[in-house]
Amino acid sequence: MIRLVLFGRQGAGKGTQASMLSEHYKAPHISTGDMLREAVAEGTAVGTRVRAILDAGELVPDETMLEVIKDRLDHDDVQQHGFLLDGFPRTVGQAKSLLKITVVDLAVDLDVPEGLVLDRISSRRVCQQGHIYTVGDHAAQSGVCPVDGTPVVQRDDDTPDAVTARLDAYKVKTAVAMAYFDSQGLLLTVDGVGDPETVFHRLVSAIDERLDNDARW
């Protein structure tokens, strides 16, 4: 069993690495969006409240989000195999609340320089079905997705100004949450620059070494 919290700037490749780590460690990859959708689909009491909040176009409060997470962590797959938590916590208050309801083995920061992720996201183009391209790809230049024929565009939230605003918010809030995990001796920072396979092997090596050393103590 392994219980990880995954951090990383938008565009750092966190989603790709989370999927690979989940398969490697046989632990479910739990994202904030997945948890909310599952709660709504199950029609539980908290799921009904979440649906009402989302339908109203509002943000899910920390207290409700924590209920959703606690419920998800009680599922059999988590109890047997642990978890890779992605997208929560985002603030130091959420980090403190999380550690009150579960054990976290490590909080892993996939570290990619801000300038690089800004370039990555700003050059990203997507079609209506979610296929992703970069600005130099033929699909991006032609404006038509070769897979489904839908338009390939730059999302409004992928412009340099929008990305910079999100990265600033990450520094203000999420970096403080990481500092809290660091104060608890739980933060592991891993270089996230490189192709996905190289970064994955770097992550596994660093995680295993850290957990092995912790077990010895």
Steps between C-alpha positions, in 0.01 A plus 500: 500500500618851418333831582623792293397859444613634162588864444616677186438815302244479225680373193758307702368165373346403833201323347720281280729410787209436736357242259837329462566499874152366566563204272845441645395506866152352440349791693196688370565842346246729665451844350278772640280492191464122513394512864237766439357321196491170690326656800236654273453177302456292818224733616619500860398778739827683446477431126158665488642808672794507260265482200302798629821699554639420156166564327500843659845564354660534842823357643473201730586617856794342681272330752295331229809410298648336808183293542529382140865407550437322828224296337727409206782396732263258672450298179645149486753575225659774711489295817682215323742685272534860622460802274659761274316821586505762224348848527457508876619657720547841336538707818673457834161476673403211273838335562450512876147364467618215277760385752228485764300240307772286340864404505711640216829325426637772273400823331683500166569824317558448128724801447501662155618862460226758464633625168490153348141424606395844377644417159341155501151620583510812283591285198228241573212463258197274550208375295140478619547135593808569713782388272809707581752650261776760509513815294751349255291192421323475163163472677562827682609675181209368297252554781338160446541190715608202285333259744146637517491796260406757766670844522839520673528819705677661793282491811424833662671387820817397312600852397824630658312746724257236625777247562710757684205577728461129586871461563492804731211343693701178526791691656276679745290206620626159394867571565407580860322165527818330376701691759271362767562142384871583503471614862352159577792321334277374217603701193705345219596723206584326172626657178217478246695610192544233234301253296217320689686168536815665636300707749299193605808294579648798685184525708483131587867492596465806725176380662629149568828628640325746729247246628774241549706745705194599705424134570853447632451779751 
